[in-house]
Amino acid sequence: MRHDIVVVGGGPVGAAAALSLHDAGFDVALVERGAAPPRWNASDYDLRVYALAPASQQLLDELGVWDTMVAARVSPYTRMRVWERGPESALQFSAADAFRSQLGWIVEHGLITSTLWQRLQALPIFTQAEIESVQFDDGAAGVNLRDGRRLEARLVVAADGADSQMRRLAGIETLSWRYDQRAIVAHVQTSQPHRDTAWQRFLKTGPLAFLPLADGRASIVWSADDAQADALLALDDAAFCDRLARASEFVLGDVLQTTARIGVPLKLMHARDYTAPGMVLIGDAAHAVHPLAGQGANLGFADVAALTATLVQARSAGRDWSSPRTLARYVRQRKAHNLEMLALTDTLYRAFRPSLPGLRGALGFGMGALNRSAPLKAWLAGRAAKA
Ligand SMILES: Cc1cc2nc3c(=O)[nH]c(=O)nc-3n(C[C@H](O)[C@H](O)[C@H](O)COP(=O)(O)OP(=O)(O)OC[C@H]3O[C@@H](n4cnc5c(N)ncnc54)[C@H](O)[C@@H]3O)c2cc1C
């Protein structure tokens, strides 16, 4: 089958890309290694939630899926508080200061993917599809599936996540390091209300966030070194709730209940190139960041908006929309911005780790370092207000 574009990976970023490019008039097919996301079910609260910035909301709105998500369940947050010791000394960012109604929204991963996939039904979609190889000849790509089927396209959009097979097949190298940390994710009930606020404490062992959920609970992301994460995951619920409340300095009172917990290994990764002949990388396939800044999916959605705009512009101007020259425009728009986010996130992470070199040497450690670093503070404020 011959298409304009084959998108590989139907996660939040790939699904948004497939829909955005389809809406722009390209003939798009989607290949996903797993199954289609299950229909969203209000009684299942997905443990993976994302803090979405206004630009991501705008993209989802343009794709015609935002109202459906709001009708299902999203949680706007209006304030963000960041502290190291003593929540009363927290840096505070509020929507009101930025003349907005909210700073962002907490949205479940499963709600994003299932809503996007609902709108993708008109497209050819290949699920449970293993890719065997990819060939690039004369400006066309051939994607060979393990079951013998072959898809042809002028452009392959690789959105197959941080361990991207497509990136490997294209021979694109990466810069990456493991944080030797895991993010422990769970939803918890606290004795005090979250007040529509995203709370983040920087502990010496890693950041701890409480994100407000629509049902009054908080979604926690607790990043800790591997050994500590193992110990926290092994605790029974009561002991875990107690450790969590103490780690948060009881900012939301006691932690009364927790769901099951999962631990996600954390790494930083950046692809040296975002393109190869006939292929372009978007989302986590191009860049993976520490979740302390809640930026991964937001960066991916920004890639989607930039890629669609670039291809449409080239097509309207009568230029070859899949040429290396066109794709270089997309790279120019996104690479510097993504790298800046990667660097700032990594710097922020190191600023609070007494055992790590980096900002500590230059600026000191902790909130003092954050306060003294104008770019970091401006970035945090910007991220809170309009990222
Ligand atoms: C603990 C934690 C908290 C986070 N919080 C936030 C947050 O608050 N805000 C935010 O913006 N981001 C957040 N992120 C980051 C966010 O999860 C990622 O940036 C986002 O999932 C990237 O989406 P993606 O579609 O690019 O990749 P993925 O979500 O990894 O999706 C990749 C898709 O490709 C498919 N696939 C993989 N290989 C193949 C293949 N060979 N062929 C076909 N299909 C394939 C996979 O099955 C999957 O469906 C967080 C991450 C973590 C770990």
The ligand as an SDF file (V2000), in Angstrom:
LIG
                    3D

 53 58  0  0  0  0  0  0  0  0999 V2000
    6.8040    9.2920   35.5250 C   0  0  0  0  0  0  0  0  0  0  0  0
    6.6050   10.1140   34.3030 C   0  0  0  0  0  0  0  0  0  0  0  0
    5.8320   11.2780   34.3740 C   0  0  0  0  0  0  0  0  0  0  0  0
    5.6430   12.0640   33.2330 C   0  0  0  0  0  0  0  0  0  0  0  0
    4.9160   13.2160   33.3390 N   0  0  0  0  0  0  0  0  0  0  0  0
    4.7690   14.0120   32.2660 C   0  0  0  0  0  0  0  0  0  0  0  0
    4.0280   15.2330   32.3550 C   0  0  0  0  0  0  0  0  0  0  0  0
    3.5140   15.6090   33.4150 O   0  0  0  0  0  0  0  0  0  0  0  0
    3.9110   16.0040   31.2420 N   0  0  0  0  0  0  0  0  0  0  0  0
    4.4640   15.6360   30.0510 C   0  0  0  0  0  0  0  0  0  0  0  0
    4.3350   16.3900   29.0720 O   0  0  0  0  0  0  0  0  0  0  0  0
    5.1810   14.4870   29.9350 N   0  0  0  0  0  0  0  0  0  0  0  0
    5.3350   13.6770   30.9980 C   0  0  0  0  0  0  0  0  0  0  0  0
    6.0630   12.5190   30.8950 N   0  0  0  0  0  0  0  0  0  0  0  0
    6.6710   12.1720   29.5920 C   0  0  0  0  0  0  0  0  0  0  0  0
    5.7040   11.4070   28.6840 C   0  0  0  0  0  0  0  0  0  0  0  0
    5.3290   10.1960   29.2960 O   0  0  0  0  0  0  0  0  0  0  0  0
    6.3650   11.0910   27.3460 C   0  0  0  0  0  0  0  0  0  0  0  0
    7.0690   12.2040   26.8810 O   0  0  0  0  0  0  0  0  0  0  0  0
    5.3280   10.6880   26.3090 C   0  0  0  0  0  0  0  0  0  0  0  0
    4.7200    9.4620   26.6670 O   0  0  0  0  0  0  0  0  0  0  0  0
    5.9640   10.5310   24.9280 C   0  0  0  0  0  0  0  0  0  0  0  0
    4.9940   10.1140   24.0250 O   0  0  0  0  0  0  0  0  0  0  0  0
    5.4130    9.3590   22.6760 P   0  0  0  0  0  0  0  0  0  0  0  0
    4.1240    9.1150   21.9670 O   0  0  0  0  0  0  0  0  0  0  0  0
    6.4980   10.1250   22.0050 O   0  0  0  0  0  0  0  0  0  0  0  0
    6.0950    8.0070   23.1530 O   0  0  0  0  0  0  0  0  0  0  0  0
    5.4490    6.7760   23.9320 P   0  0  0  0  0  0  0  0  0  0  0  0
    4.4280    7.2350   24.9090 O   0  0  0  0  0  0  0  0  0  0  0  0
    6.6080    5.9800   24.4400 O   0  0  0  0  0  0  0  0  0  0  0  0
    4.6850    5.9560   22.7960 O   0  0  0  0  0  0  0  0  0  0  0  0
    5.3960    5.2150   21.8260 C   0  0  0  0  0  0  0  0  0  0  0  0
    4.4090    4.3250   21.0970 C   0  0  0  0  0  0  0  0  0  0  0  0
    5.0960    3.6610   20.0390 O   0  0  0  0  0  0  0  0  0  0  0  0
    4.8140    2.2520   20.0950 C   0  0  0  0  0  0  0  0  0  0  0  0
    6.0040    1.5690   19.5650 N   0  0  0  0  0  0  0  0  0  0  0  0
    7.1960    1.3940   20.1600 C   0  0  0  0  0  0  0  0  0  0  0  0
    8.0430    0.7500   19.3280 N   0  0  0  0  0  0  0  0  0  0  0  0
    7.3530    0.5180   18.1950 C   0  0  0  0  0  0  0  0  0  0  0  0
    7.6980   -0.1140   16.9530 C   0  0  0  0  0  0  0  0  0  0  0  0
    8.9190   -0.6180   16.7260 N   0  0  0  0  0  0  0  0  0  0  0  0
    6.7490   -0.1840   15.9900 N   0  0  0  0  0  0  0  0  0  0  0  0
    5.5120    0.3190   16.1910 C   0  0  0  0  0  0  0  0  0  0  0  0
    5.1210    0.9250   17.3400 N   0  0  0  0  0  0  0  0  0  0  0  0
    6.0500    1.0320   18.3280 C   0  0  0  0  0  0  0  0  0  0  0  0
    4.5510    1.9740   21.5630 C   0  0  0  0  0  0  0  0  0  0  0  0
    3.7830    0.7820   21.7290 O   0  0  0  0  0  0  0  0  0  0  0  0
    3.7880    3.2400   21.9770 C   0  0  0  0  0  0  0  0  0  0  0  0
    2.4190    3.1340   21.6910 O   0  0  0  0  0  0  0  0  0  0  0  0
    6.2560   11.7040   31.9990 C   0  0  0  0  0  0  0  0  0  0  0  0
    7.0290   10.5350   31.9330 C   0  0  0  0  0  0  0  0  0  0  0  0
    7.2090    9.7520   33.0690 C   0  0  0  0  0  0  0  0  0  0  0  0
    8.0790    8.5180   32.9900 C   0  0  0  0  0  0  0  0  0  0  0  0
  1  2  1  0
  2  3  1  0
  2 52  2  0
  3  4  2  0
  4  5  1  0
  4 50  1  0
  5  6  2  0
  6  7  1  0
  6 13  1  0
  7  8  2  0
  7  9  1  0
  9 10  1  0
 10 11  2  0
 10 12  1  0
 12 13  2  0
 13 14  1  0
 14 15  1  0
 14 50  1  0
 15 16  1  0
 16 17  1  0
 16 18  1  0
 18 19  1  0
 18 20  1  0
 20 21  1  0
 20 22  1  0
 22 23  1  0
 23 24  1  0
 24 25  2  0
 24 26  1  0
 24 27  1  0
 27 28  1  0
 28 29  2  0
 28 30  1  0
 28 31  1  0
 31 32  1  0
 32 33  1  0
 33 34  1  0
 33 48  1  0
 34 35  1  0
 35 36  1  0
 35 46  1  0
 36 37  1  0
 36 45  1  0
 37 38  2  0
 38 39  1  0
 39 40  1  0
 39 45  2  0
 40 41  1  0
 40 42  2  0
 42 43  1  0
 43 44  2  0
 44 45  1  0
 46 47  1  0
 46 48  1  0
 48 49  1  0
 50 51  2  0
 51 52  1  0
 52 53  1  0
M  END
$$$$
